[in-house]
Amino acid sequence: MVSEAAPPPVSAGNVTGGQFRYFDYVMAAFVAILLLSNVLGAGKRAVVDLPFLGPWPFGAGILFFPIAYVLGDVLTEVYGYARARRCIWAGFAALLFMAGMSWVVVALPPDSGWTGQAAYEAVFGQVPRIVFASIVAFWAGEFVNAYVLARMKIWTQGRALWSRLIGSTVVGQGVDSLIFYPLAFLGAPGWTTEQVGWVLLTQWALKVGWEVLLTPATYLIVGWLKRREGVDVYDDATDFTPFRARV
């Protein structure tokens, strides 16, 4: 069986968006996982009993939120920073819409015969500071992640993909955790400063650990997409401002 040739390197500015067949699917998966992670895990503090260490608290969103970061890595590595920027803004807008609609739906007066209001409020009625912290942390962390990965790709000349996958996650997830947990829970009822610190560090370490464990899968996805799209995008002349509208 003859292996497929590696796609040729190309500058991001010379790539037209219409030639990508799978970009929309990756963006849709990225936004969907982002929304689910914020609905299901953003505000819950869970605990696991580890051997020799005892009870260890962690944020429940760690179960699948890192998958959004993996897809963010795939977007930047395969399609370049500018298209990853478009997806980050799409995710940001989706989070704002979800937060606004959740507030409206929870605030609607329930019918007298409906008994699910308390459960609905428990799931979707997150306090505003948690929602605000989640959106700000996502925005900052994802842009830092994409920037570091794109820059490292140039520095490494496309070699050692594992180094930029893990390196960008260490920095991006660090920014995300440093913003989210203090902003969302520091001084909140039921949260001590020590708990915030432990959960922050645990969240960051587990997210990086997830990235390491998922690196083989990321390699497979990146390689498959590059071959199918037929290009290997480098951000050698990209404007890295988060606020640029055009690709």
DRENKOLFI-918582 format. One line per field, with one value per residue: residue number from 1; residue in three letters; x, z, y of N, C-alpha, C in turn. Coordinates in steps of 0.02 Angstrom, whole numbers. Example, Ala and Ser with C-alpha at 12.3 -4.5 7.8 and 13.67 -1.06 7.14 Angstrom:
BEGIN
num: c(1 / 2);
residuo: c(ALA / SER);
n_X: c(660 / 642);
n_Z: c(390 / 354);
n_Y: c(-284 / -112);
ca_X: c(615 / 684);
ca_Z: c(390 / 357);
ca_Y: c(-225 / -53);
c_X: c(660 / 645);
c_Z: c(390 / 394);
c_Y: c(-165 / 2);
% end
This chain:
BEGIN
num: c(1 / 2 / 3 / 4 / 5 / 6 / 7 / 8 / 9 / 10 / 11 / 12 / 13 / 14 / 15 / 16 / 17 / 18 / 19 / 20 / 21 / 22 / 23 / 24 / 25 / 26 / 27 / 28 / 29 / 30 / 31 / 32 / 33 / 34 / 35 / 36 / 37 / 38 / 39 / 40 / 41 / 42 / 43 / 44 / 45 / 46 / 47 / 48 / 49 / 50 / 51 / 52 / 53 / 54 / 55 / 56 / 57 / 58 / 59 / 60 / 61 / 62 / 63 / 64 / 65 / 66 / 67 / 68 / 69 / 70 / 71 / 72 / 73 / 74 / 75 / 76 / 77 / 78 / 79 / 80 / 81 / 82 / 83 / 84 / 85 / 86 / 87 / 88 / 89 / 90 / 91 / 92 / 93 / 94 / 95 / 96 / 97 / 98 / 99 / 100 / 101 / 102 / 103 / 104 / 105 / 106 / 107 / 108 / 109 / 110 / 111 / 112 / 113 / 114 / 115 / 116 / 117 / 118 / 119 / 120 / 121 / 122 / 123 / 124 / 125 / 126 / 127 / 128 / 129 / 130 / 131 / 132 / 133 / 134 / 135 / 136 / 137 / 138 / 139 / 140 / 141 / 142 / 143 / 144 / 145 / 146 / 147 / 148 / 149 / 150 / 151 / 152 / 153 / 154 / 155 / 156 / 157 / 158 / 159 / 160 / 161 / 162 / 163 / 164 / 165 / 166 / 167 / 168 / 169 / 170 / 171 / 172 / 173 / 174 / 175 / 176 / 177 / 178 / 179 / 180 / 181 / 182 / 183 / 184 / 185 / 186 / 187 / 188 / 189 / 190 / 191 / 192 / 193 / 194 / 195 / 196 / 197 / 198 / 199 / 200 / 201 / 202 / 203 / 204 / 205 / 206 / 207 / 208 / 209 / 210 / 211 / 212 / 213 / 214 / 215 / 216 / 217 / 218 / 219 / 220 / 221 / 222 / 223 / 224 / 225 / 226 / 227 / 228 / 229 / 230 / 231 / 232 / 233 / 234 / 235 / 236 / 237 / 238 / 239 / 240 / 241 / 242 / 243 / 244 / 245 / 246 / 247);
residuo: c(MET / VAL / SER / GLU / ALA / ALA / PRO / PRO / PRO / VAL / SER / ALA / GLY / ASN / VAL / THR / GLY / GLY / GLN / PHE / ARG / TYR / PHE / ASP / TYR / VAL / MET / ALA / ALA / PHE / VAL / ALA / ILE / LEU / LEU / LEU / SER / ASN / VAL / LEU / GLY / ALA / GLY / LYS / ARG / ALA / VAL / VAL / ASP / LEU / PRO / PHE / LEU / GLY / PRO / TRP / PRO / PHE / GLY / ALA / GLY / ILE / LEU / PHE / PHE / PRO / ILE / ALA / TYR / VAL / LEU / GLY / ASP / VAL / LEU / THR / GLU / VAL / TYR / GLY / TYR / ALA / ARG / ALA / ARG / ARG / CYS / ILE / TRP / ALA / GLY / PHE / ALA / ALA / LEU / LEU / PHE / MET / ALA / GLY / MET / SER / TRP / VAL / VAL / VAL / ALA / LEU / PRO / PRO / ASP / SER / GLY / TRP / THR / GLY / GLN / ALA / ALA / TYR / GLU / ALA / VAL / PHE / GLY / GLN / VAL / PRO / ARG / ILE / VAL / PHE / ALA / SER / ILE / VAL / ALA / PHE / TRP / ALA / GLY / GLU / PHE / VAL / ASN / ALA / TYR / VAL / LEU / ALA / ARG / MET / LYS / ILE / TRP / THR / GLN / GLY / ARG / ALA / LEU / TRP / SER / ARG / LEU / ILE / GLY / SER / THR / VAL / VAL / GLY / GLN / GLY / VAL / ASP / SER / LEU / ILE / PHE / TYR / PRO / LEU / ALA / PHE / LEU / GLY / ALA / PRO / GLY / TRP / THR / THR / GLU / GLN / VAL / GLY / TRP / VAL / LEU / LEU / THR / GLN / TRP / ALA / LEU / LYS / VAL / GLY / TRP / GLU / VAL / LEU / LEU / THR / PRO / ALA / THR / TYR / LEU / ILE / VAL / GLY / TRP / LEU / LYS / ARG / ARG / GLU / GLY / VAL / ASP / VAL / TYR / ASP / ASP / ALA / THR / ASP / PHE / THR / PRO / PHE / ARG / ALA / ARG / VAL);
n_X: c(42 / 32 / 88 / 9 / 68 / 148 / 66 / 102 / 194 / 119 / 93 / -15 / -84 / -98 / -197 / -358 / -519 / -622 / -569 / -562 / -625 / -666 / -666 / -782 / -847 / -759 / -758 / -893 / -897 / -807 / -873 / -991 / -944 / -885 / -997 / -1069 / -978 / -978 / -1110 / -1126 / -1017 / -954 / -980 / -973 / -894 / -804 / -744 / -611 / -548 / -386 / -253 / -138 / -141 / -267 / -430 / -460 / -496 / -579 / -627 / -778 / -793 / -677 / -685 / -721 / -697 / -561 / -561 / -610 / -501 / -410 / -470 / -458 / -320 / -306 / -374 / -291 / -165 / -194 / -273 / -227 / -192 / -281 / -403 / -430 / -450 / -572 / -656 / -643 / -704 / -832 / -865 / -861 / -968 / -1072 / -1070 / -1107 / -1237 / -1297 / -1287 / -1367 / -1494 / -1515 / -1532 / -1651 / -1744 / -1743 / -1791 / -1922 / -2092 / -2145 / -2266 / -2407 / -2428 / -2309 / -2164 / -2028 / -1948 / -1853 / -1751 / -1717 / -1667 / -1557 / -1474 / -1463 / -1464 / -1344 / -1237 / -1206 / -1069 / -995 / -1029 / -979 / -843 / -811 / -829 / -738 / -617 / -612 / -602 / -479 / -387 / -398 / -356 / -224 / -175 / -189 / -104 / 24 / 41 / 40 / 152 / 254 / 252 / 312 / 438 / 486 / 488 / 386 / 412 / 411 / 275 / 213 / 276 / 229 / 92 / 81 / 154 / 81 / -37 / 1 / 28 / -90 / -198 / -154 / -173 / -312 / -358 / -303 / -376 / -512 / -547 / -510 / -586 / -715 / -742 / -670 / -689 / -822 / -973 / -946 / -824 / -658 / -505 / -397 / -458 / -494 / -367 / -313 / -403 / -385 / -248 / -257 / -349 / -277 / -164 / -226 / -287 / -176 / -122 / -223 / -205 / -80 / -111 / -202 / -125 / -77 / -199 / -227 / -122 / -159 / -281 / -240 / -146 / -229 / -323 / -239 / -190 / -310 / -355 / -249 / -148 / -22 / -28 / 59 / 88 / 168 / 160 / 56 / -67 / -80 / -171 / -312 / -426 / -444 / -548 / -554 / -498);
n_Z: c(0 / -46 / 39 / 74 / 9 / 102 / 129 / 40 / 113 / 146 / 143 / 257 / 209 / 75 / 56 / 10 / 83 / 26 / -20 / 77 / 141 / 261 / 362 / 413 / 480 / 584 / 652 / 694 / 781 / 878 / 933 / 981 / 1080 / 1166 / 1214 / 1278 / 1379 / 1459 / 1503 / 1572 / 1660 / 1715 / 1841 / 1941 / 2078 / 2095 / 2173 / 2192 / 2259 / 2283 / 2279 / 2414 / 2415 / 2452 / 2464 / 2319 / 2249 / 2099 / 1950 / 1870 / 1734 / 1676 / 1621 / 1487 / 1431 / 1392 / 1266 / 1181 / 1178 / 1114 / 987 / 957 / 944 / 831 / 736 / 727 / 690 / 570 / 490 / 515 / 608 / 583 / 541 / 651 / 739 / 691 / 729 / 868 / 897 / 851 / 945 / 1060 / 1034 / 1032 / 1165 / 1232 / 1180 / 1228 / 1367 / 1380 / 1334 / 1424 / 1542 / 1511 / 1490 / 1615 / 1693 / 1650 / 1702 / 1780 / 1733 / 1835 / 1854 / 1828 / 1888 / 1879 / 1896 / 1996 / 1975 / 1845 / 1866 / 1943 / 1850 / 1737 / 1789 / 1819 / 1920 / 1881 / 1889 / 1871 / 1740 / 1672 / 1706 / 1646 / 1508 / 1484 / 1521 / 1430 / 1308 / 1320 / 1351 / 1239 / 1132 / 1170 / 1170 / 1032 / 975 / 1030 / 980 / 840 / 824 / 874 / 779 / 670 / 727 / 750 / 624 / 578 / 630 / 761 / 817 / 937 / 1033 / 1016 / 1031 / 1166 / 1228 / 1194 / 1258 / 1393 / 1417 / 1368 / 1437 / 1564 / 1571 / 1553 / 1670 / 1772 / 1757 / 1761 / 1886 / 2004 / 1968 / 1961 / 2083 / 2195 / 2357 / 2354 / 2425 / 2510 / 2454 / 2493 / 2497 / 2487 / 2430 / 2306 / 2252 / 2251 / 2165 / 2050 / 2018 / 2005 / 1900 / 1795 / 1787 / 1757 / 1635 / 1553 / 1565 / 1502 / 1372 / 1342 / 1347 / 1242 / 1135 / 1036 / 967 / 921 / 833 / 733 / 688 / 643 / 544 / 454 / 415 / 356 / 246 / 176 / 153 / 81 / 104 / 206 / 324 / 363 / 477 / 434 / 396 / 463 / 536 / 702 / 790 / 898 / 855 / 721 / 581 / 453 / 371);
n_Y: c(-59 / 107 / 250 / 407 / 560 / 691 / 847 / 1001 / 1138 / 1297 / 1473 / 1556 / 1667 / 1642 / 1551 / 1508 / 1513 / 1437 / 1319 / 1223 / 1073 / 1018 / 1109 / 1177 / 1074 / 1042 / 1164 / 1169 / 1059 / 1103 / 1217 / 1157 / 1065 / 1156 / 1229 / 1127 / 1090 / 1202 / 1207 / 1085 / 1066 / 1180 / 1242 / 1147 / 1072 / 932 / 778 / 663 / 512 / 487 / 367 / 368 / 508 / 549 / 630 / 728 / 878 / 934 / 1024 / 984 / 1002 / 963 / 839 / 838 / 964 / 990 / 932 / 1027 / 1113 / 1030 / 1021 / 1156 / 1163 / 1080 / 1157 / 1271 / 1215 / 1147 / 1235 / 1362 / 1516 / 1623 / 1567 / 1489 / 1594 / 1644 / 1539 / 1544 / 1666 / 1634 / 1535 / 1616 / 1706 / 1612 / 1567 / 1685 / 1702 / 1583 / 1606 / 1720 / 1674 / 1570 / 1641 / 1711 / 1605 / 1539 / 1641 / 1656 / 1648 / 1501 / 1376 / 1336 / 1200 / 1141 / 1060 / 1071 / 1184 / 1216 / 1121 / 1157 / 1285 / 1251 / 1190 / 1277 / 1403 / 1478 / 1579 / 1752 / 1791 / 1674 / 1637 / 1749 / 1740 / 1618 / 1643 / 1748 / 1686 / 1579 / 1650 / 1722 / 1617 / 1530 / 1611 / 1637 / 1506 / 1473 / 1568 / 1537 / 1407 / 1428 / 1511 / 1429 / 1330 / 1391 / 1419 / 1289 / 1243 / 1163 / 1038 / 911 / 905 / 869 / 948 / 1078 / 1059 / 1019 / 1121 / 1239 / 1211 / 1206 / 1342 / 1409 / 1344 / 1372 / 1512 / 1515 / 1445 / 1525 / 1640 / 1600 / 1526 / 1608 / 1722 / 1673 / 1604 / 1648 / 1702 / 1669 / 1594 / 1441 / 1417 / 1417 / 1511 / 1425 / 1311 / 1361 / 1384 / 1252 / 1185 / 1260 / 1233 / 1094 / 1083 / 1142 / 1056 / 933 / 962 / 984 / 858 / 784 / 832 / 777 / 639 / 633 / 663 / 565 / 538 / 666 / 685 / 592 / 646 / 775 / 740 / 668 / 767 / 864 / 793 / 771 / 901 / 950 / 1043 / 1123 / 1234 / 1382 / 1513 / 1627 / 1758 / 1816 / 1922 / 1935 / 1993 / 1980 / 2044 / 2063 / 2061 / 1998 / 1847);
ca_X: c(0 / 72 / 65 / -5 / 121 / 134 / 45 / 154 / 184 / 93 / 81 / -86 / -113 / -108 / -247 / -427 / -562 / -666 / -539 / -563 / -685 / -685 / -660 / -846 / -863 / -716 / -783 / -956 / -881 / -774 / -924 / -1036 / -911 / -876 / -1060 / -1084 / -934 / -998 / -1174 / -1124 / -963 / -918 / -988 / -973 / -831 / -807 / -687 / -591 / -504 / -326 / -209 / -84 / -154 / -332 / -479 / -429 / -550 / -567 / -685 / -808 / -785 / -614 / -699 / -720 / -678 / -498 / -571 / -617 / -433 / -380 / -497 / -427 / -253 / -314 / -392 / -232 / -114 / -214 / -302 / -193 / -217 / -337 / -465 / -443 / -478 / -642 / -691 / -645 / -757 / -895 / -878 / -875 / -1037 / -1118 / -1073 / -1147 / -1306 / -1320 / -1295 / -1425 / -1555 / -1524 / -1561 / -1720 / -1786 / -1749 / -1831 / -1993 / -2134 / -2165 / -2336 / -2422 / -2426 / -2242 / -2126 / -1957 / -1914 / -1794 / -1699 / -1697 / -1625 / -1494 / -1432 / -1453 / -1465 / -1279 / -1230 / -1174 / -996 / -968 / -1037 / -932 / -775 / -802 / -823 / -675 / -562 / -610 / -578 / -408 / -349 / -397 / -314 / -154 / -160 / -181 / -45 / 84 / 48 / 59 / 221 / 299 / 256 / 363 / 504 / 508 / 484 / 337 / 433 / 395 / 207 / 197 / 303 / 185 / 28 / 86 / 177 / 27 / -87 / 28 / 19 / -159 / -238 / -133 / -208 / -382 / -370 / -286 / -430 / -579 / -562 / -515 / -640 / -780 / -755 / -634 / -734 / -892 / -994 / -926 / -757 / -603 / -449 / -358 / -493 / -487 / -299 / -304 / -441 / -351 / -188 / -278 / -379 / -224 / -124 / -266 / -297 / -113 / -118 / -268 / -173 / -28 / -143 / -236 / -78 / -79 / -260 / -220 / -78 / -198 / -330 / -204 / -119 / -283 / -351 / -191 / -190 / -373 / -359 / -197 / -102 / 5 / -30 / 106 / 70 / 230 / 146 / -11 / -81 / -103 / -218 / -375 / -483 / -447 / -609 / -543 / -449);
ca_Z: c(0 / -51 / 85 / 43 / 17 / 147 / 92 / 36 / 156 / 111 / 187 / 272 / 168 / 7 / 56 / 7 / 126 / -10 / -38 / 134 / 141 / 327 / 411 / 445 / 527 / 643 / 689 / 726 / 838 / 927 / 966 / 1017 / 1141 / 1210 / 1246 / 1324 / 1437 / 1503 / 1533 / 1615 / 1709 / 1735 / 1910 / 1990 / 2107 / 2111 / 2212 / 2181 / 2313 / 2251 / 2324 / 2448 / 2419 / 2483 / 2423 / 2276 / 2214 / 2031 / 1915 / 1831 / 1663 / 1652 / 1589 / 1414 / 1408 / 1355 / 1196 / 1144 / 1167 / 1063 / 924 / 944 / 918 / 764 / 693 / 715 / 656 / 503 / 451 / 528 / 663 / 564 / 542 / 721 / 768 / 673 / 770 / 937 / 900 / 846 / 1011 / 1105 / 1021 / 1053 / 1238 / 1251 / 1164 / 1275 / 1432 / 1378 / 1328 / 1487 / 1590 / 1492 / 1501 / 1687 / 1722 / 1630 / 1755 / 1765 / 1740 / 1903 / 1857 / 1811 / 1950 / 1865 / 1896 / 2040 / 1940 / 1788 / 1893 / 1966 / 1793 / 1691 / 1823 / 1848 / 1942 / 1828 / 1891 / 1842 / 1668 / 1649 / 1713 / 1596 / 1441 / 1480 / 1524 / 1366 / 1256 / 1330 / 1348 / 1171 / 1090 / 1189 / 1146 / 959 / 959 / 1047 / 935 / 774 / 828 / 883 / 715 / 631 / 759 / 742 / 552 / 568 / 661 / 833 / 831 / 1007 / 1075 / 1014 / 1060 / 1239 / 1249 / 1189 / 1309 / 1458 / 1423 / 1358 / 1493 / 1623 / 1569 / 1564 / 1740 / 1814 / 1752 / 1778 / 1955 / 2049 / 1949 / 1972 / 2149 / 2252 / 2401 / 2348 / 2478 / 2501 / 2424 / 2528 / 2452 / 2477 / 2383 / 2239 / 2229 / 2236 / 2105 / 1994 / 2000 / 1982 / 1834 / 1747 / 1779 / 1724 / 1565 / 1519 / 1562 / 1449 / 1308 / 1332 / 1332 / 1178 / 1081 / 978 / 929 / 887 / 776 / 681 / 660 / 606 / 483 / 408 / 388 / 311 / 182 / 140 / 130 / 31 / 120 / 274 / 330 / 408 / 490 / 431 / 383 / 490 / 587 / 759 / 833 / 903 / 834 / 649 / 557 / 394 / 375);
ca_Y: c(0 / 168 / 301 / 471 / 609 / 747 / 906 / 1052 / 1196 / 1356 / 1530 / 1562 / 1719 / 1619 / 1499 / 1531 / 1474 / 1393 / 1255 / 1177 / 1032 / 994 / 1163 / 1191 / 1020 / 1049 / 1222 / 1150 / 1016 / 1146 / 1258 / 1113 / 1040 / 1214 / 1243 / 1072 / 1091 / 1257 / 1190 / 1027 / 1059 / 1241 / 1264 / 1092 / 1049 / 861 / 755 / 594 / 488 / 461 / 329 / 404 / 579 / 561 / 667 / 778 / 913 / 956 / 1049 / 930 / 1015 / 934 / 776 / 844 / 1030 / 989 / 913 / 1090 / 1137 / 987 / 1044 / 1220 / 1147 / 1054 / 1213 / 1314 / 1176 / 1128 / 1290 / 1425 / 1557 / 1667 / 1529 / 1473 / 1655 / 1646 / 1490 / 1569 / 1717 / 1598 / 1506 / 1671 / 1728 / 1559 / 1569 / 1743 / 1687 / 1533 / 1637 / 1764 / 1635 / 1534 / 1689 / 1724 / 1546 / 1527 / 1695 / 1651 / 1620 / 1431 / 1357 / 1312 / 1127 / 1115 / 1054 / 1066 / 1249 / 1214 / 1084 / 1198 / 1339 / 1222 / 1173 / 1332 / 1468 / 1493 / 1648 / 1791 / 1795 / 1612 / 1643 / 1800 / 1713 / 1565 / 1672 / 1785 / 1638 / 1544 / 1696 / 1735 / 1555 / 1503 / 1652 / 1624 / 1439 / 1475 / 1609 / 1500 / 1351 / 1453 / 1536 / 1372 / 1294 / 1426 / 1410 / 1219 / 1227 / 1110 / 975 / 900 / 929 / 858 / 1002 / 1137 / 1040 / 1021 / 1187 / 1288 / 1195 / 1228 / 1415 / 1428 / 1320 / 1410 / 1576 / 1500 / 1428 / 1582 / 1689 / 1575 / 1506 / 1665 / 1768 / 1641 / 1574 / 1677 / 1738 / 1645 / 1548 / 1372 / 1413 / 1450 / 1529 / 1365 / 1269 / 1392 / 1371 / 1182 / 1168 / 1293 / 1194 / 1028 / 1091 / 1155 / 996 / 881 / 982 / 970 / 785 / 763 / 847 / 727 / 575 / 637 / 681 / 519 / 549 / 730 / 672 / 558 / 693 / 826 / 710 / 652 / 828 / 895 / 757 / 781 / 970 / 958 / 1097 / 1128 / 1307 / 1415 / 1583 / 1665 / 1829 / 1826 / 1972 / 1895 / 2026 / 1944 / 2084 / 2069 / 2028 / 1956 / 1793);
c_X: c(44 / 45 / 55 / 51 / 100 / 114 / 100 / 141 / 162 / 81 / 6 / -120 / -127 / -161 / -316 / -472 / -604 / -636 / -540 / -629 / -711 / -684 / -726 / -865 / -822 / -739 / -848 / -943 / -850 / -826 / -971 / -1006 / -900 / -940 / -1078 / -1042 / -954 / -1065 / -1166 / -1072 / -933 / -922 / -984 / -903 / -839 / -745 / -674 / -542 / -444 / -284 / -152 / -97 / -220 / -378 / -445 / -484 / -530 / -632 / -712 / -801 / -723 / -627 / -699 / -704 / -611 / -506 / -579 / -548 / -397 / -405 / -470 / -356 / -257 / -330 / -331 / -179 / -132 / -233 / -270 / -229 / -279 / -403 / -481 / -473 / -552 / -682 / -695 / -699 / -826 / -914 / -895 / -947 / -1087 / -1125 / -1115 / -1222 / -1335 / -1333 / -1357 / -1490 / -1568 / -1556 / -1634 / -1765 / -1796 / -1795 / -1904 / -2034 / -2157 / -2240 / -2348 / -2418 / -2358 / -2198 / -2051 / -1918 / -1851 / -1736 / -1673 / -1650 / -1557 / -1446 / -1414 / -1449 / -1399 / -1274 / -1190 / -1098 / -963 / -972 / -986 / -861 / -762 / -790 / -757 / -615 / -555 / -579 / -502 / -366 / -344 / -353 / -240 / -132 / -145 / -117 / 19 / 95 / 71 / 131 / 270 / 305 / 308 / 433 / 530 / 508 / 439 / 355 / 408 / 327 / 190 / 219 / 257 / 115 / 29 / 106 / 122 / -26 / -63 / 15 / -55 / -205 / -218 / -169 / -282 / -397 / -356 / -340 / -495 / -589 / -561 / -574 / -709 / -793 / -719 / -681 / -806 / -909 / -975 / -857 / -708 / -549 / -406 / -391 / -488 / -418 / -288 / -341 / -410 / -291 / -207 / -307 / -325 / -183 / -162 / -277 / -233 / -104 / -163 / -236 / -119 / -58 / -175 / -190 / -78 / -141 / -257 / -175 / -117 / -246 / -295 / -177 / -172 / -311 / -303 / -189 / -253 / -379 / -305 / -148 / -77 / 17 / 20 / 87 / 132 / 219 / 77 / -13 / -114 / -150 / -283 / -433 / -487 / -507 / -596 / -492 / -386);
c_Z: c(0 / -5 / 48 / 58 / 65 / 106 / 91 / 85 / 116 / 163 / 196 / 227 / 96 / 1 / 55 / 46 / 90 / -26 / 18 / 135 / 211 / 381 / 449 / 496 / 591 / 685 / 726 / 787 / 895 / 967 / 1008 / 1083 / 1191 / 1248 / 1297 / 1387 / 1485 / 1536 / 1587 / 1670 / 1738 / 1810 / 1962 / 2013 / 2128 / 2150 / 2194 / 2235 / 2281 / 2301 / 2350 / 2456 / 2453 / 2436 / 2385 / 2236 / 2143 / 2001 / 1868 / 1756 / 1633 / 1613 / 1513 / 1388 / 1370 / 1282 / 1153 / 1130 / 1114 / 994 / 906 / 917 / 845 / 715 / 676 / 674 / 584 / 461 / 464 / 581 / 643 / 564 / 612 / 757 / 752 / 716 / 843 / 945 / 893 / 912 / 1063 / 1097 / 1043 / 1129 / 1262 / 1239 / 1213 / 1344 / 1434 / 1376 / 1391 / 1539 / 1575 / 1509 / 1575 / 1718 / 1703 / 1686 / 1737 / 1772 / 1808 / 1909 / 1842 / 1873 / 1939 / 1869 / 1938 / 2006 / 1880 / 1811 / 1915 / 1909 / 1752 / 1724 / 1856 / 1866 / 1889 / 1829 / 1863 / 1766 / 1640 / 1651 / 1660 / 1527 / 1433 / 1479 / 1459 / 1312 / 1261 / 1321 / 1277 / 1125 / 1107 / 1163 / 1070 / 940 / 972 / 998 / 866 / 772 / 833 / 819 / 669 / 660 / 748 / 669 / 539 / 598 / 734 / 851 / 905 / 1051 / 1074 / 1039 / 1135 / 1263 / 1247 / 1241 / 1378 / 1468 / 1419 / 1415 / 1558 / 1627 / 1583 / 1638 / 1786 / 1812 / 1781 / 1853 / 2004 / 2033 / 1967 / 2045 / 2207 / 2293 / 2398 / 2405 / 2462 / 2470 / 2468 / 2477 / 2437 / 2426 / 2312 / 2210 / 2209 / 2172 / 2043 / 1970 / 1973 / 1911 / 1781 / 1734 / 1741 / 1650 / 1525 / 1513 / 1508 / 1381 / 1292 / 1311 / 1263 / 1120 / 1023 / 935 / 890 / 826 / 718 / 648 / 617 / 541 / 431 / 375 / 339 / 244 / 142 / 114 / 80 / 43 / 191 / 287 / 383 / 415 / 490 / 417 / 409 / 539 / 646 / 807 / 838 / 870 / 758 / 622 / 501 / 409 / 340);
c_Y: c(62 / 221 / 367 / 520 / 664 / 808 / 959 / 1108 / 1256 / 1411 / 1539 / 1614 / 1698 / 1564 / 1531 / 1484 / 1423 / 1325 / 1204 / 1139 / 1017 / 1049 / 1174 / 1137 / 1026 / 1109 / 1206 / 1106 / 1057 / 1186 / 1215 / 1088 / 1097 / 1229 / 1189 / 1074 / 1146 / 1243 / 1137 / 1029 / 1121 / 1255 / 1209 / 1074 / 977 / 841 / 682 / 574 / 454 / 422 / 373 / 479 / 596 / 599 / 725 / 814 / 933 / 982 / 996 / 940 / 985 / 870 / 781 / 914 / 1030 / 968 / 975 / 1119 / 1095 / 1009 / 1114 / 1211 / 1123 / 1111 / 1256 / 1277 / 1163 / 1189 / 1358 / 1467 / 1596 / 1629 / 1503 / 1533 / 1661 / 1598 / 1512 / 1621 / 1685 / 1566 / 1559 / 1696 / 1676 / 1557 / 1627 / 1731 / 1636 / 1563 / 1681 / 1725 / 1594 / 1579 / 1702 / 1665 / 1532 / 1579 / 1692 / 1620 / 1549 / 1422 / 1325 / 1236 / 1097 / 1116 / 1054 / 1130 / 1248 / 1178 / 1124 / 1254 / 1312 / 1209 / 1235 / 1401 / 1484 / 1567 / 1687 / 1791 / 1732 / 1614 / 1692 / 1773 / 1660 / 1593 / 1709 / 1738 / 1600 / 1588 / 1706 / 1672 / 1528 / 1545 / 1643 / 1556 / 1440 / 1513 / 1569 / 1443 / 1374 / 1477 / 1478 / 1331 / 1325 / 1413 / 1339 / 1197 / 1166 / 1043 / 972 / 930 / 922 / 917 / 1063 / 1121 / 1047 / 1090 / 1239 / 1275 / 1216 / 1303 / 1434 / 1406 / 1354 / 1477 / 1566 / 1488 / 1487 / 1636 / 1661 / 1564 / 1564 / 1711 / 1739 / 1624 / 1605 / 1720 / 1717 / 1599 / 1476 / 1362 / 1452 / 1467 / 1468 / 1318 / 1295 / 1377 / 1299 / 1162 / 1199 / 1251 / 1125 / 1032 / 1100 / 1091 / 941 / 898 / 968 / 894 / 756 / 775 / 796 / 660 / 575 / 654 / 632 / 528 / 615 / 723 / 641 / 606 / 746 / 799 / 695 / 714 / 863 / 859 / 769 / 853 / 987 / 1015 / 1091 / 1202 / 1331 / 1489 / 1627 / 1739 / 1848 / 1883 / 1937 / 1933 / 1987 / 1979 / 2096 / 2029 / 1980 / 1901 / 1815);
% end
